[in-house]
């Protein structure tokens, strides 16, 4: 890694602390969620936020956009939403001077840097697919013409896990397009007390911009240059492979409780998310702990449980945690063999 890249890592770590401080003016707690949102941004991924109503999912995303000086659009997904409502449409426009009529493209709300897809499972599959094409290809196609999206482009979709009536659950192939599935839990008692006192007063907090869009693009390129030691890459590959019941040398409990595990994209996302996490803490290489820190949000929506697992009340997180225990920490054996030096 060059000296310029190391300076950029220091700049990113400092900016990350400022971002957390600015978001902390509005958002109480949720430090892990905020870190995962930053990881998704700088790893060039997209995230699915799952949580019950009232946990400030929308406020968190809006605040993040304000801190980053990014163009922000919110799309409220409803059953009658059409693909053109997201991507835009072509209209006939007449030139008053010449009388010539021509088609003109009117961009939809997807043309922004940060897009909040609120309650993505409320809209039919064809509208979901229009959004997911933009996520994957960074472009939209209208009337046979391709319209590129301006980078950085970051989609944050929300879902309500307790209200499924009248919804259109995302298919597994579309869920796989999201780098991470971020679970937002209830605040602690002290955090909830702080939330109540803040939000019921007449004091309004404003956040300051920390990074520009150009800064984000530069730092995204630096994240890609973070080093990946071979034993860490093999650890990530082993986690994903052992999540598949079809692997002969995998654990027996995976064969009993899992129908389908993570694919190669899951391993790619594990390494990229670990790179972004290391960069946020100004480290030029990833380690095992970076992989373990991101494995739950990266894998939980890519593991399909069997009927036996559902009947026993198991969740993907239970399988992943047990999987990590089965694999262990390879760095311990490397330290014992003198290959790695234990850092205090």
Long-range contacts (C-beta under 8 A, 24 or more apart in sequence): 1-225, 1-226, 1-227, 1-284, 5-222, 5-225, 5-284, 6-284, 8-218, 8-219, 8-222, 9-222, 9-279, 9-282, 9-283, 9-284, 10-282, 11-219, 12-42, 12-219, 12-222, 12-279, 12-280, 12-282, 13-279, 13-280, 13-281, 13-282, 15-210, 15-211, 15-215, 15-219, 16-280, 16-281, 18-210, 19-64, 19-67, 19-68, 19-210, 19-211, 22-63, 22-67, 22-207, 22-208, 22-210, 23-60, 23-63, 23-64, 23-67, 23-207, 25-205, 25-206, 25-207, 26-59, 26-63, 26-205, 26-207, 27-56, 27-59, 27-60, 27-63, 28-187, 28-191, 28-194, 28-195, 28-198, 29-187, 29-188, 29-191, 30-56, 30-60, 30-184, 30-187, 33-60, 33-182, 33-184, 34-60, 35-277, 35-280, 36-180, 36-182, 36-294, 36-297, 37-61, 37-64, 37-156, 37-182, 38-276, 38-280, 39-180, 39-273, 39-276, 39-277, 39-280, 39-294, 40-154, 40-156, 40-179, 40-180, 40-182, 40-273, 40-276, 41-68, 41-152, 41-154, 41-216, 41-276, 42-216, 42-219, 42-220, 42-223, 42-276, 42-279, 42-280, 43-179, 43-220, 43-223, 43-269, 43-272, 43-273, 43-275, 43-276, 44-152, 44-220, 44-272, 45-178, 45-179, 45-180, 45-269, 45-272, 45-273, 46-135, 46-154, 46-155, 46-156, 46-157, 46-177, 46-178, 46-179, 47-155, 47-156, 47-157, 47-178, 47-179, 47-180, 47-181, 47-182, 47-297, 48-120, 48-156, 48-157, 48-158, 48-159, 48-175, 48-178, 48-180, 48-181, 48-182, 48-301, 49-156, 49-157, 49-158, 49-159, 49-182, 49-184, 50-158, 50-159, 50-160, 50-161, 50-181, 50-182, 50-183, 50-184, 51-158, 51-160, 51-161, 51-183, 51-184, 51-185, 52-160, 52-161, 52-162, 52-186, 53-160, 55-184, 55-185, 55-186, 55-187, 57-158, 57-184, 58-116, 58-118, 58-158, 61-114, 61-116, 61-156, 62-116, 63-207, 64-114, 65-113, 65-114, 66-207, 66-209, 67-207, 67-208, 67-209, 67-210, 67-211, 68-113, 68-114, 68-209, 68-210, 68-211, 68-212, 68-213, 68-216, 69-209, 69-211, 69-212, 69-213, 70-112, 70-113, 70-114, 70-152, 70-154, 70-213, 70-216, 71-112, 71-113, 71-114, 72-112, 72-113, 72-114, 72-115, 72-116, 73-109, 73-110, 73-111, 73-112, 73-114, 73-115, 73-116, 74-109, 74-115, 74-116, 74-118, 75-109, 75-110, 75-115, 75-116, 75-117, 75-118, 75-131, 76-118, 76-119, 77-117, 77-118, 77-119, 77-120, 77-121, 77-122, 77-123, 77-127, 78-122, 78-123, 79-122, 79-123, 79-124, 79-166, 81-123, 81-124, 81-127, 82-127, 83-126, 83-127, 83-129, 83-130, 84-108, 84-142, 85-109, 85-127, 86-110, 86-127, 86-130, 86-131, 86-134, 87-130, 87-134, 87-140, 87-141, 87-142, 87-147, 88-140, 88-142, 88-147, 89-142, 90-142, 90-143, 103-143, 105-142, 105-143, 105-145, 105-147, 107-147, 108-140, 110-134, 110-140, 110-149, 111-147, 111-149, 111-150, 113-150, 113-151, 113-152, 113-153, 113-154, 113-213, 114-152, 114-154, 114-156, 115-153, 115-154, 115-155, 115-156, 116-156, 116-157, 116-158, 117-155, 117-156, 117-157, 117-158, 118-157, 118-158, 119-158, 119-159, 119-160, 120-157, 120-158, 120-159, 120-170, 121-159, 121-160, 121-164, 121-167, 121-168, 121-169, 121-170, 122-166, 122-167, 122-168, 123-168, 124-168, 125-168, 125-171, 128-168, 128-170, 128-174, 129-174, 131-155, 131-157, 132-174, 132-177, 135-177, 136-177, 151-213, 151-217, 152-213, 152-216, 152-217, 152-220, 172-260, 172-302, 172-304, 175-301, 175-302, 176-263, 176-265, 176-266, 176-301, 176-302, 178-301, 179-269, 179-272, 179-273, 179-298, 180-269, 180-273, 180-294, 180-297, 180-298, 181-297, 181-298, 181-300, 181-301, 182-297, 183-296, 183-297, 183-300, 219-279, 222-279, 223-272, 223-275, 223-276, 223-279, 224-275, 226-275, 226-278, 226-279, 226-283, 226-284, 226-285, 226-286, 227-284, 227-285, 227-286, 228-271, 228-275, 228-285, 228-286, 229-285, 229-286, 229-287, 231-330, 231-331, 231-334, 232-274, 232-286, 232-287, 232-288, 232-290, 232-291, 233-271, 234-330, 235-288, 235-291, 235-327, 235-330, 236-267, 236-270, 236-271, 236-274, 236-291, 237-267, 238-327, 239-267, 239-270, 239-291, 239-295, 239-299, 239-323, 239-324, 239-327, 240-264, 240-266, 240-267, 240-270, 240-299, 242-323, 242-326, 242-327, 243-299, 243-302, 243-303, 243-319, 243-320, 243-323, 251-322, 251-323, 251-326, 253-319, 253-322, 254-319, 254-323, 256-306, 256-308, 256-309, 257-305, 257-306, 257-308, 257-309, 257-312, 257-314, 257-319, 258-303, 258-304, 258-305, 258-306, 258-309, 258-319, 259-304, 259-305, 259-306, 260-303, 260-304, 261-302, 261-303, 261-304, 262-299, 262-302, 262-303, 263-302, 266-298, 266-299, 266-302, 269-298, 270-294, 270-295, 270-298, 270-299, 273-297, 273-298, 287-331, 288-329, 288-330, 288-331, 292-324, 295-320, 295-324, 296-320, 296-321
